[in-house]
Amino acid sequence: MNKLLMHPAAKPVIFLLCLLPFARLTYGAFTDGLGANPAEFLIRATGDWTLRFICIVLAVTPLRVMAKANALARFRRMLGLFAYFYVVLHLLCYSWFDMGFEWADIAKDIAKRPFILVGFSAFLLLTPLAATSFNRAIKAMGAKRWQMLHKLVYFIAGLGLLHFFWMRAGKNNFAEVFVYAAIIALLLGWRVWNYASKRKPKLSAGMRGGSSSEKSLRSSTG
């Protein structure tokens, strides 16, 4: 697995695969293949792909650990940038097709409709993650601060899910919402379990060390 993922062609192949949804939407837009309401189709499709890429990014670490495929980590940055690429497209489609690039109306809509506010907040939080996804940013910020910043992706995933839930609530269609909720819960739950399992041996070792110290103290005083 690692050997395959480290192949020079691996990154270009993943890059092209990530562009396939964009290529499909572009082709559909120019060939009248997006249904009766192409504007709505584009807005929803770009939003769906944003959430999918966030799930894919969250899946990298569990897959890397469980499959012992450390080379997966080299694709995480690219996948994260594609999540940002699709959220920018989502925002542009909404701003253009729904609002006609009327910035005052966009601001009012963000303030008036909670699900738009939540989605826009997720976009704002994702922006610094995309802007600092380069080696120079890691060096400038320091690894610890950079890691703390990029843990925002967990909160962003929650906001994206809430945005999706509210959007589907209008049509009382929650099937996909439950699927995404289950995936995100599983990926975040794995992280909690992994963190706890790493902490347990350390705590046990600390307790054993404390018991040994007490025994030594008793024997010396006895």
C-alpha positions in Angstrom: 0.0 0.0 0.0 2.7 2.5 1.0 4.7 1.7 -2.1 1.7 2.4 -4.3 0.9 5.6 -2.5 4.5 6.8 -2.8 4.5 6.3 -6.6 5.3 9.5 -8.5 2.0 9.2 -10.4 -0.1 8.9 -7.2 -0.5 12.6 -6.5 -1.5 13.6 -10.1 -4.0 10.7 -10.2 -5.6 11.8 -6.9 -5.6 15.4 -8.1 -7.5 14.5 -11.3 -9.9 12.3 -9.3 -10.7 15.3 -7.1 -11.4 17.4 -10.1 -13.9 15.0 -11.6 -16.9 16.5 -9.8 -16.0 19.9 -11.1 -15.5 18.5 -14.6 -18.9 16.8 -14.5 -20.6 20.0 -13.3 -18.9 22.1 -15.9 -19.8 19.7 -18.7 -23.4 19.5 -17.4 -23.7 23.3 -17.3 -22.6 23.6 -21.0 -24.7 20.7 -22.2 -28.0 21.4 -20.3 -27.4 18.3 -18.3 -28.2 19.7 -14.8 -31.9 19.2 -14.8 -34.8 21.7 -14.8 -33.1 24.0 -12.3 -29.4 24.1 -13.0 -28.7 27.0 -10.6 -30.1 25.0 -7.7 -28.3 21.9 -8.8 -24.9 23.7 -8.9 -25.5 25.2 -5.5 -26.4 21.9 -3.9 -23.8 19.8 -5.7 -20.9 22.1 -4.7 -22.1 22.1 -1.1 -22.4 18.3 -1.1 -18.9 17.9 -2.5 -17.6 20.3 0.2 -19.0 18.1 2.9 -17.8 15.0 1.2 -14.2 16.3 1.0 -14.3 17.3 4.7 -15.3 13.7 5.5 -12.5 12.4 3.3 -10.0 14.6 5.1 -11.2 13.4 8.4 -10.9 9.8 7.2 -7.2 10.1 6.3 -5.8 9.6 9.8 -8.0 6.6 10.8 -7.2 4.9 7.5 -3.5 5.7 7.8 -3.4 4.2 11.3 -5.6 1.2 10.8 -4.1 0.3 7.4 -0.6 1.2 8.5 -0.4 3.3 5.4 1.6 6.3 6.5 1.9 7.5 2.9 -1.7 8.6 3.0 -0.7 11.6 5.0 0.9 13.1 1.9 -2.5 13.6 0.3 -4.2 15.3 3.3 -3.2 18.8 2.4 -4.4 18.4 -1.2 -7.7 17.0 -0.1 -8.2 19.8 2.4 -7.5 22.4 -0.4 -10.1 20.7 -2.6 -12.6 21.0 0.3 -11.9 24.7 0.2 -12.1 24.8 -3.6 -15.6 23.3 -3.5 -16.8 25.6 -0.7 -15.6 28.6 -2.7 -17.5 27.3 -5.7 -20.6 26.8 -3.4 -20.4 30.4 -2.1 -19.9 31.7 -5.7 -22.9 29.8 -7.0 -25.1 31.0 -4.2 -23.9 34.6 -4.5 -24.4 34.6 -8.3 -27.4 32.5 -9.0 -29.4 33.2 -5.8 -28.4 36.7 -5.0 -27.0 38.2 -8.3 -23.8 39.4 -6.6 -25.9 42.0 -4.7 -23.6 42.3 -1.6 -26.1 44.2 0.5 -28.7 41.5 -0.1 -26.2 38.7 0.6 -25.3 40.4 4.0 -29.0 40.6 4.9 -29.6 37.0 3.9 -26.7 35.8 6.0 -28.1 37.8 9.0 -31.6 36.6 8.4 -31.4 32.9 7.7 -29.6 30.8 10.3 -28.5 28.0 7.9 -26.8 30.6 5.6 -25.1 32.1 8.7 -23.8 28.7 9.8 -22.6 27.8 6.3 -20.8 31.2 5.9 -19.2 30.8 9.3 -17.9 27.4 8.2 -16.4 29.0 5.1 -14.7 31.8 7.2 -13.2 29.2 9.5 -12.0 27.0 6.6 -10.2 30.0 5.0 -7.3 30.3 7.5 -6.8 26.5 7.3 -6.4 26.8 3.5 -4.2 29.8 3.8 -1.8 28.1 6.3 -1.7 24.7 4.5 1.9 25.3 3.3 5.3 24.4 4.9 6.2 28.1 5.3 3.1 28.6 7.5 4.0 25.7 9.7 7.5 27.1 10.2 6.2 30.6 10.8 3.5 29.5 13.3 5.3 26.6 15.0 4.0 23.1 14.8 1.9 23.2 18.0 0.0 26.3 17.1 -0.4 25.1 13.5 -1.9 21.8 14.8 -4.2 23.6 17.2 -5.5 25.9 14.4 -6.1 22.9 12.0 -8.1 21.1 14.7 -10.8 23.6 13.8 -11.7 21.2 11.0 -13.7 19.1 13.6 -15.8 22.2 14.4 -16.1 23.0 10.7 -17.4 19.5 10.0 -20.1 20.1 12.7 -21.1 23.4 11.2 -21.2 21.9 7.7 -23.5 19.1 8.9 -25.8 21.6 10.7 -25.9 23.8 7.5 -26.9 20.7 5.5 -29.5 19.6 8.2 -31.2 23.0 8.1 -31.2 23.1 4.3 -32.8 19.6 4.1 -35.3 20.4 6.9 -37.2 22.7 4.5 -38.0 19.6 2.4 -38.2 17.2 5.4 -35.6 15.1 3.7 -33.1 13.8 6.3 -31.8 10.5 4.8 -28.5 11.9 3.6 -28.1 14.0 6.7 -28.2 10.9 8.8 -25.5 9.3 6.6 -23.2 12.2 6.9 -23.9 12.5 10.6 -23.0 8.8 11.1 -19.8 9.1 9.1 -18.6 12.2 10.9 -19.6 10.7 14.3 -17.6 7.6 13.5 -14.5 9.5 12.4 -14.5 11.8 15.4 -15.4 8.9 17.8 -12.4 7.0 16.5 -10.2 10.0 17.4 -11.6 10.1 20.9 -11.1 6.3 21.3 -7.5 6.5 19.8 -6.6 9.4 22.2 -8.0 7.5 25.2 -6.2 4.3 24.3 -2.9 6.1 24.1 -3.5 7.9 27.4 -4.4 4.7 29.3 -0.9 3.0 29.2 0.7 6.3 30.3 -1.7 6.6 33.3 -1.1 3.0 34.2 2.6 3.5 34.0 2.3 6.6 36.2 0.3 4.7 38.8 2.8 1.8 38.8 5.6 4.3 39.2 3.7 5.9 42.1 3.2 2.5 43.8 6.9 1.7 43.5 7.9 5.0 45.1 5.6 4.4 48.0 7.0 0.9 48.6 10.6 2.3 48.5 9.6 5.0 50.9 8.1 2.5 53.3 11.1 0.2 53.2 13.5 3.0 53.8 11.5 4.3 56.8 10.9 0.8 58.1 
